[in-house]
Amino acid sequence: MKLIKLTAVSAAILGSTAAMAADPIVVVDDNDTVAYPVAAPAYQYNQDAGIVRNTTGAVVGTTKTLFNTAINPAAVSAEIGTLGYGANIAWSMNETTELQAGWAGGDVSDIKDDFDVDDINYNIDDADFSNPYLGVQMRPAANWFTVGAGIIVPDNDFEVTASAEGPNFRIDNVDYNSEQVGTLSGTLEHRNDLAPYLTVGFRPNISDKWGVFGEVGAAYMGKADATVRSSNPTQIVRVTGGDEEFVSGAEVARRAERELEDKDWLEWFPIVKVGATYRF
Protein backbone atom coordinates (compact mmCIF):
# COMPACT_ATOMS: atom_id res chain seq x y z
CA MET A 1 0.00 0.00 0.00
CA LYS A 2 2.83 2.36 0.89
CA LEU A 3 4.49 1.68 -2.48
CA ILE A 4 1.32 2.65 -4.34
CA LYS A 5 1.01 5.91 -2.40
CA LEU A 6 4.68 6.77 -2.92
CA THR A 7 4.30 6.15 -6.68
CA ALA A 8 1.26 8.43 -6.82
CA VAL A 9 3.13 11.17 -4.95
CA SER A 10 6.05 10.90 -7.39
CA ALA A 11 3.69 11.36 -10.34
CA ALA A 12 2.19 14.43 -8.68
CA ILE A 13 5.66 15.89 -8.14
CA LEU A 14 6.63 15.42 -11.79
CA GLY A 15 3.39 17.06 -12.94
CA SER A 16 3.54 20.13 -10.72
CA THR A 17 5.35 22.59 -13.03
CA ALA A 18 2.26 24.71 -13.79
CA ALA A 19 1.58 25.94 -10.24
CA MET A 20 4.05 25.35 -7.42
CA ALA A 21 3.87 25.82 -3.65
CA ALA A 22 7.02 26.18 -1.58
CA ASP A 23 6.09 24.09 1.48
CA PRO A 24 7.07 20.42 1.83
CA ILE A 25 4.61 17.60 1.19
CA VAL A 26 3.77 15.25 4.01
CA VAL A 27 2.17 11.88 3.16
CA VAL A 28 0.35 10.06 5.97
CA ASP A 29 0.32 6.25 5.80
CA ASP A 30 -1.44 4.79 8.87
CA ASN A 31 0.91 5.64 11.76
CA ASP A 32 3.87 6.55 9.60
CA THR A 33 4.50 10.10 8.45
CA VAL A 34 6.91 10.72 5.57
CA ALA A 35 8.02 14.26 4.62
CA TYR A 36 9.08 15.10 1.06
CA PRO A 37 10.79 18.51 0.63
CA VAL A 38 9.27 19.16 -2.80
CA ALA A 39 6.58 21.46 -4.18
CA ALA A 40 3.04 20.52 -5.13
CA PRO A 41 0.29 22.30 -7.07
CA ALA A 42 -1.39 24.88 -4.82
CA TYR A 43 -4.89 23.68 -5.60
CA GLN A 44 -3.96 20.09 -4.69
CA TYR A 45 -1.95 20.80 -1.54
CA ASN A 46 -3.54 21.46 1.86
CA GLN A 47 -1.10 23.85 3.51
CA ASP A 48 -2.69 23.58 6.95
CA ALA A 49 -2.63 19.78 6.97
CA GLY A 50 0.55 19.42 4.87
CA ILE A 51 -0.94 16.54 2.93
CA VAL A 52 -1.49 15.85 -0.77
CA ARG A 53 -5.16 14.88 -0.96
CA ASN A 54 -5.58 14.14 -4.72
CA THR A 55 -2.47 13.05 -6.58
CA THR A 56 -4.48 11.94 -9.64
CA GLY A 57 -6.00 15.42 -9.90
CA ALA A 58 -2.52 16.96 -9.73
CA VAL A 59 -1.35 15.01 -12.77
CA VAL A 60 -4.50 15.64 -14.81
CA GLY A 61 -4.64 19.32 -13.84
CA THR A 62 -1.04 19.92 -14.85
CA THR A 63 -1.54 18.16 -18.21
CA LYS A 64 -4.56 20.37 -18.93
CA THR A 65 -2.58 23.50 -18.03
CA LEU A 66 0.27 22.58 -20.39
CA PHE A 67 -2.18 21.68 -23.16
CA ASN A 68 -4.10 24.94 -22.75
CA THR A 69 -0.87 26.92 -22.83
CA ALA A 70 0.14 25.22 -26.08
CA ILE A 71 -3.14 25.78 -27.89
CA ASN A 72 -3.92 29.27 -26.62
CA PRO A 73 -1.79 31.98 -28.27
CA ALA A 74 -0.81 35.27 -26.66
CA ALA A 75 -1.88 37.30 -29.70
CA VAL A 76 -3.08 37.22 -33.30
CA SER A 77 -2.14 39.81 -35.92
CA ALA A 78 -3.22 40.84 -39.42
CA GLU A 79 -0.66 42.43 -41.76
CA ILE A 80 -0.13 43.93 -45.20
CA GLY A 81 3.21 44.62 -46.86
CA THR A 82 5.71 43.75 -49.53
CA LEU A 83 5.36 40.03 -48.80
CA GLY A 84 1.61 40.25 -49.33
CA TYR A 85 -1.48 40.07 -47.16
CA GLY A 86 -1.22 37.84 -44.13
CA ALA A 87 -1.66 36.97 -40.49
CA ASN A 88 0.33 35.43 -37.67
CA ILE A 89 -0.14 33.82 -34.28
CA ALA A 90 2.23 34.58 -31.40
CA TRP A 91 3.02 32.72 -28.17
CA SER A 92 4.74 34.55 -25.31
CA MET A 93 7.99 32.96 -24.18
CA ASN A 94 8.50 35.67 -21.55
CA GLU A 95 7.76 39.37 -21.09
CA THR A 96 10.07 40.46 -23.93
CA THR A 97 10.01 37.54 -26.38
CA GLU A 98 7.31 36.00 -28.56
CA LEU A 99 7.42 33.06 -30.94
CA GLN A 100 5.54 33.80 -34.19
CA ALA A 101 4.14 31.59 -36.92
CA GLY A 102 2.47 33.21 -39.90
CA TRP A 103 1.84 33.48 -43.62
CA ALA A 104 1.83 36.36 -46.11
CA GLY A 105 1.08 36.21 -49.79
CA GLY A 106 -1.48 36.67 -52.51
CA ASP A 107 -1.26 38.94 -55.53
CA VAL A 108 1.17 41.68 -54.45
CA SER A 109 0.66 43.59 -57.69
CA ASP A 110 -2.19 45.25 -55.77
CA ILE A 111 0.42 46.51 -53.27
CA LYS A 112 3.44 47.20 -55.51
CA ASP A 113 2.84 47.49 -59.25
CA ASP A 114 6.33 48.13 -60.65
CA PHE A 115 10.07 48.17 -59.99
CA ASP A 116 13.18 49.48 -61.75
CA VAL A 117 16.17 47.51 -62.97
CA ASP A 118 18.80 50.09 -63.93
CA ASP A 119 17.16 52.02 -66.80
CA ILE A 120 14.20 49.70 -67.43
CA ASN A 121 10.93 49.94 -65.56
CA TYR A 122 9.09 46.63 -65.11
CA ASN A 123 5.36 46.58 -64.52
CA ILE A 124 4.19 43.70 -62.31
CA ASP A 125 1.28 42.19 -64.21
CA ASP A 126 0.71 39.38 -61.74
CA ALA A 127 2.51 38.19 -58.62
CA ASP A 128 1.55 34.96 -56.92
CA PHE A 129 3.19 35.03 -53.49
CA SER A 130 3.24 32.47 -50.69
CA ASN A 131 5.49 33.16 -47.70
CA PRO A 132 4.92 31.02 -44.60
CA TYR A 133 7.32 32.04 -41.85
CA LEU A 134 8.45 31.17 -38.34
CA GLY A 135 10.27 33.71 -36.22
CA VAL A 136 10.95 35.40 -32.91
CA GLN A 137 9.75 38.91 -32.05
CA MET A 138 11.80 40.56 -29.30
CA ARG A 139 11.49 43.77 -27.28
CA PRO A 140 15.11 44.39 -26.20
CA ALA A 141 14.25 47.41 -24.05
CA ALA A 142 10.89 45.99 -22.90
CA ASN A 143 9.03 48.82 -24.67
CA TRP A 144 7.44 49.44 -28.09
CA PHE A 145 10.73 48.95 -30.03
CA THR A 146 11.01 45.46 -31.58
CA VAL A 147 13.53 43.28 -33.39
CA GLY A 148 12.36 40.30 -35.39
CA ALA A 149 14.26 37.38 -36.92
CA GLY A 150 13.33 34.08 -38.46
CA ILE A 151 12.94 31.95 -41.57
CA ILE A 152 10.61 32.34 -44.56
CA VAL A 153 9.76 29.47 -46.92
CA PRO A 154 9.21 31.51 -50.12
CA ASP A 155 7.26 30.46 -53.18
CA ASN A 156 6.98 33.70 -55.16
CA ASP A 157 6.35 34.16 -58.88
CA PHE A 158 6.25 37.42 -60.86
CA GLU A 159 4.91 38.12 -64.32
CA VAL A 160 6.38 41.38 -65.65
CA THR A 161 6.38 43.61 -68.72
CA ALA A 162 9.18 46.08 -69.49
CA SER A 163 8.52 49.73 -70.23
CA ALA A 164 11.02 51.57 -72.45
CA GLU A 165 12.46 54.93 -71.46
CA GLY A 166 11.84 57.02 -74.55
CA PRO A 167 12.49 55.33 -77.92
CA ASN A 168 14.95 52.75 -76.53
CA PHE A 169 15.42 49.95 -74.03
CA ARG A 170 18.67 50.68 -72.16
CA ILE A 171 20.47 47.57 -70.90
CA ASP A 172 23.98 47.88 -69.41
CA ASN A 173 24.25 51.42 -70.84
CA VAL A 174 23.50 50.21 -74.38
CA ASP A 175 20.36 51.38 -76.19
CA TYR A 176 18.14 49.08 -78.27
CA ASN A 177 15.38 50.46 -80.47
CA SER A 178 12.19 49.65 -78.56
CA GLU A 179 9.92 49.66 -81.60
CA GLN A 180 12.05 46.98 -83.25
CA VAL A 181 12.42 44.95 -80.02
CA GLY A 182 8.66 44.97 -79.47
CA THR A 183 7.34 44.02 -76.04
CA LEU A 184 9.69 42.55 -73.45
CA SER A 185 7.83 40.35 -70.97
CA GLY A 186 8.86 37.60 -68.63
CA THR A 187 8.67 35.73 -65.35
CA LEU A 188 10.73 35.74 -62.14
CA GLU A 189 11.02 33.19 -59.36
CA HIS A 190 13.19 33.19 -56.24
CA ARG A 191 15.64 30.31 -55.95
CA ASN A 192 15.99 29.92 -52.18
CA ASP A 193 13.85 27.31 -50.44
CA LEU A 194 14.59 28.97 -47.10
CA ALA A 195 15.10 32.71 -46.63
CA PRO A 196 16.40 34.15 -43.33
CA TYR A 197 15.00 37.56 -42.44
CA LEU A 198 15.64 40.41 -40.00
CA THR A 199 13.36 43.33 -39.16
CA VAL A 200 13.13 46.26 -36.77
CA GLY A 201 9.92 48.00 -35.89
CA PHE A 202 7.50 49.36 -33.34
CA ARG A 203 4.51 47.78 -31.54
CA PRO A 204 2.65 50.30 -29.37
CA ASN A 205 -0.51 49.25 -27.55
CA ILE A 206 -3.60 51.42 -28.07
CA SER A 207 -5.64 49.60 -25.42
CA ASP A 208 -5.29 46.64 -23.07
CA LYS A 209 -6.25 44.30 -25.95
CA TRP A 210 -5.40 46.09 -29.20
CA GLY A 211 -2.14 47.29 -30.68
CA VAL A 212 -0.62 48.32 -34.00
CA PHE A 213 2.77 47.61 -35.52
CA GLY A 214 5.10 48.49 -38.34
CA GLU A 215 8.27 46.73 -39.46
CA VAL A 216 11.05 47.25 -42.00
CA GLY A 217 13.84 44.85 -42.91
CA ALA A 218 14.95 42.38 -45.54
CA ALA A 219 14.92 38.69 -46.39
CA TYR A 220 17.72 36.96 -48.26
CA MET A 221 15.82 35.26 -51.07
CA GLY A 222 18.91 34.46 -53.14
CA LYS A 223 19.29 34.93 -56.85
CA ALA A 224 16.22 34.93 -59.08
CA ASP A 225 15.55 32.76 -62.10
CA ALA A 226 14.28 34.96 -64.92
CA THR A 227 12.79 34.28 -68.34
CA VAL A 228 12.38 37.25 -70.71
CA ARG A 229 10.86 37.09 -74.19
CA SER A 230 10.64 39.59 -77.03
CA SER A 231 7.46 39.84 -79.08
CA ASN A 232 9.74 40.26 -82.14
CA PRO A 233 12.44 37.62 -81.53
CA THR A 234 13.65 37.48 -85.15
CA GLN A 235 13.52 41.22 -85.76
CA ILE A 236 16.85 42.97 -86.43
CA VAL A 237 17.27 45.66 -83.77
CA ARG A 238 19.44 48.76 -84.09
CA VAL A 239 22.02 49.16 -81.30
CA THR A 240 23.29 52.53 -80.05
CA GLY A 241 26.35 52.88 -77.85
CA GLY A 242 27.65 49.31 -78.00
CA ASP A 243 30.20 47.37 -80.03
CA GLU A 244 27.50 46.03 -82.35
CA GLU A 245 25.29 47.82 -84.83
CA PHE A 246 22.47 45.26 -84.97
CA VAL A 247 21.27 42.30 -82.88
CA SER A 248 18.09 40.20 -82.88
CA GLY A 249 15.10 40.85 -80.67
CA ALA A 250 15.73 37.49 -78.97
CA GLU A 251 19.28 38.60 -78.05
CA VAL A 252 17.94 41.81 -76.50
CA ALA A 253 15.58 39.67 -74.40
CA ARG A 254 18.46 37.45 -73.23
CA ARG A 255 20.44 40.51 -72.14
CA ALA A 256 17.47 41.88 -70.25
CA GLU A 257 17.07 38.47 -68.61
CA ARG A 258 20.68 38.46 -67.36
CA GLU A 259 20.25 41.97 -65.99
CA LEU A 260 17.11 40.94 -64.11
CA GLU A 261 18.86 37.95 -62.50
CA ASP A 262 21.68 40.22 -61.29
CA LYS A 263 19.31 42.68 -59.61
CA ASP A 264 20.04 42.99 -55.86
CA TRP A 265 16.46 44.04 -55.16
CA LEU A 266 15.39 40.50 -55.90
CA GLU A 267 18.23 38.88 -53.94
CA TRP A 268 17.71 40.98 -50.80
CA PHE A 269 13.94 41.30 -50.81
CA PRO A 270 12.73 44.32 -48.81
CA ILE A 271 10.24 43.73 -46.01
CA VAL A 272 7.88 46.58 -45.20
CA LYS A 273 4.66 45.83 -43.38
CA VAL A 274 2.05 47.31 -41.09
CA GLY A 275 -0.75 45.69 -39.16
CA ALA A 276 -2.90 45.34 -36.06
CA THR A 277 -2.66 42.95 -33.11
CA TYR A 278 -5.24 41.56 -30.72
CA ARG A 279 -3.89 40.23 -27.42
CA PHE A 280 -5.72 37.66 -25.30
N, C-alpha and C positions, 0 to 999 in steps of 0.2 A: 504493500500500500504506500509506504514511504517513497519507494522508487517511482511510482506513478506520479505522486505529488511533486517530487523533485523534477521529473521530466516536464511536467506542465509548467512549473515555475520557470525553467530554463527557456521554454518556448515563449513565455510572456516577456522575459528579459530581452530576447533577441528581437521581438516585435515592438519594442517600446520606443523607437526612434522618433515617432511623431510628436509625443507629448511626454516629457520626462519630469519626474519629481525627485528631489535630492535626497530624501530620507531613505534609510535602509528598509528592505523587505524582511518581514518576520513571518515564517510559515509555522503554523501550529499543527503538530501531529500527535494526537492523544496527549501524553504528558511531556512530550519532548518539544522543545522550542529551538528552532534553527534560524539564525540571523544571516541574511545575505546582503552585504553592503553594495547593492546595486539599485538603479532607479527603475521605477515602474510608471506606467501611464497614470496621470493624475485621476482620471475618471474611474480607474480600476483599483486604486490604492486607497485604503482607509487609513488616513494619517493618525487618527486617534488610536485605532486598534493596532496599527502597524502590520496589517495582514492583507495579502492579496486574496480577494474574495472570488474573482472570476477570471481565471487565467485564459480560458477559451475566448472570452470577450475581448481580452487584451490583444490576442493575436488577430482576431477578425477585425477589430476596430482599427488597428494599425494598418492592416492590408487595405481597408477601405480608404483610409487617409492617404496612403501612398497612391492608390489608384485615382482618387479624386484630384490629387495634385497633378498627376500626369495628364489627365484628360481635360482639366480646366485651365485655360491659358490666362495670363495676366492681362493681355490686351489683344485687340484686333485692330488692324489699320487698313485703310483704302488709300491707293496712291495713283498718281499719273506722272509720267516723265518720259525720258528718252528711251527707256526700255519697254514702254508701253503702259497699258492700264493694268492695275493689279491689286493685290491684297496680301497681307501677311498675318501670321499669328505669332505672338511672343509669349515666352515663359520667363518669369523672373528667376534668375539664379541667385541674386542678392540685390541690395538696394541700388547698385550702380551698373548692373550687368543683366542683359536680357538675351536669351537665345531666340532667334527668329527663323521662321520657315515661311517662304512666300513664293509668289509667281507674278510675273509681269509680262505682258505681251499684247497680241492683237495686231491690228493694222496701224502702225505708227505713222503712216503717211498723213493721218489726221492730225498728228502732233507736230511732226517735222516734215515739210514737203519738198525740201531740196538740200543739197550740200555742194560745196565747191571742191574741185580737185585741180589745183593750180589755176589755169585760166579757163577751165570748162566748168560750167554749172550743170549739175545733174538733178533733174526732177525725179522725185520718188513717186513712181506710178502706183506701186503696191509694195507693202512690206509686211510679211507674215512673220511675226515675232513670237517666240516662246522662251521665257527665261525663268525657270524655277531656280530658287536660290535658298541657301542655308547660311546663316551668318550670326554674328554676335554684335549687339548694339550696346556700347559702353558710354557711361557718363563719368569721365575721368575726375571732374571737379564736383560731382554729385549735384549738378545744376542742369540748366537747359542745354548746355553744349554737349554734343555727342560725337562719337567716333565709331564707325561701323566697318566691319571686315568680314569676308566670307568667300563663298564659292558660288558661281553661277554655272548652270548647265545650259549653254546657249544653243538655240536652234532658230537662227534668224536668216531670212531670205529677203533680198531687195529686188525689185524690178525698177530699172531706171532708164531715163531718156536724156541724152545730152542736149544742151542748148548752146549754140555757137555765140561767141562774142563778136558781133559785127558780121562781116562776110566770111570769116574763117573759123575753123577749129584750131586752137593753139595747143599743141602737145609738145612738151619739152622745148619750149621757145621756138618751135617751128610751126608755121601756119599752113593749113590745108584748106582749100576752097570748100566751104560748107555746102554750096549748092551741088557740087560734083560728088562730094562724099555722101550726101543724102542724110538720112536720119541715123544717128548712132544710138543704139539701145542695147541693154544687156541685163545681166543678173549678177548678184553678189551674194556670197555665203561665207560666214565665218568658219575658220578651220578648227579652232579649239573646241574640244569636247568639254573641257572644264576651264572656267575663266575666273581667276581670283580678282576680287574687287576691294577697294578702300574708299570710304566716304567720310566727310565731316558734315556736321549739320547742327540744327537746333530743334528742340522738342519742348516748347513751353506748354504748360497746362492752362486751359482757359476755364476749367471748372474741376471739381473733384473726380469727374468721370471722363471728360472730353479734353483732348489736346490736339495741337496741330504740329506739323513738322515739315522741314525742308532739308534736302541733302544735295551735296555736289561731290563728285569724285570721278573715278574711272575704273573700268574693268579691262583686263588684258585679254582681248579676244583672239589675239594672234593674227597672222596674215589672213587676207581674204582671197577666196577663189572667185575670179571674175570671168565673165563671158560677154564680149561686146561684139555686136554685129552692125554692119553697114547695110542700109537699104539699097545701096548701089555697089555691091562688092566687086564687080568687074569694071566699073567706071574708072577711067584714067583721071587722076586728081592732080591739079597743079599744086606744087610745093613752093613756099616762099620762105627763105631764110635758112634752108638746109643744104646739104650736099647734093641732093637730088632735085631734079626739075619736075618729075612726075612719079607718082606711085599709084597703086590700085586702091579702090575704096576699102577692100578687105584688109590691106596692109595698114591703112589709117586706123581701122577698128582694132587690129592687133596691138598697135602702139598705144591706143587709148586704154586697152585692156591691161597692158603692163603698168601703165601709170596708175590705174585704179588699184591694182594689187599692191603697189608701193605706198599707198596713201596711209599716213600714220593715224588719221582720224578713224580709220576702220580697225587698225591694230589696237590702239588704245581708245576704246569706245567710251565717250563721255557719259557720265551718269548725272542727271539732274532730275530731281523729283520733289513733289510736294504731296501732302496728304493730310488725313485726319485720323486720330486714334481714339478708340473707346476703351477705357480701362475698367476691369471688373472689380 
